[in-house]
Every structure is written in C-alpha cells, then in structure tokens.
Amino acid sequence: MLEHPERVWAARDIHAVMESRQWISPKAQHPLRGTEAAINRLMHRGEIERTRPGRYRVTAQIRKDED
C-alpha cells in the first residue's frame, strides 16, 4: 500500500497483493479472513483508515512519515 499511498484500496485488492507476495498460505481454509484480520490490525495501529465500507487507505501520518 505504501507504493501507492494516495490510493484507496478495496479489501479484495489488498488480498490480491498479499497473495501475489505469497504472504497467505495456499493451505489456508479461509484466506480472506486472514486478510481481514491484517486490515483490522493495521487500522488499530493507525496505519490505515477506512474511507467507506470495504475501502482503505494509508493514513496521512504514515504518508507524511514516508516523505
């Protein structure tokens, strides 16, 4: 997500990136739930924010820190 910090991401797009980087086990019974858990952890740490249901972006503070 940091590669495109202004982009608003759908949960399925985040999941696709995680799969392409092999961060999700192909043996997982419910792989999308793992992505949802990761999204929730990032939101609780203040690294991403929900812009509307199912859409997320990197927080302004994280974008600022990356500059």
Rosetta blueprint (number, residue, H / E / L):
1 M L
2 L L
3 E L
4 H L
5 P L
6 E L
7 R L
8 V L
9 W E
10 A E
11 A H
12 R H
13 D H
14 I H
15 H H
16 A H
17 V H
18 M H
19 E H
20 S H
21 R L
22 Q L
23 W L
24 I L
25 S L
26 P L
27 K L
28 A L
29 Q L
30 H L
31 P H
32 L H
33 R H
34 G H
35 T H
36 E H
37 A H
38 A H
39 I H
40 N H
41 R H
42 L H
43 M H
44 H H
45 R L
46 G L
47 E L
48 I E
49 E E
50 R E
51 T E
52 R E
53 P L
54 G L
55 R E
56 Y E
57 R E
58 V E
59 T L
60 A H
61 Q H
62 I H
63 R H
64 K H
65 D H
66 E H
67 D L
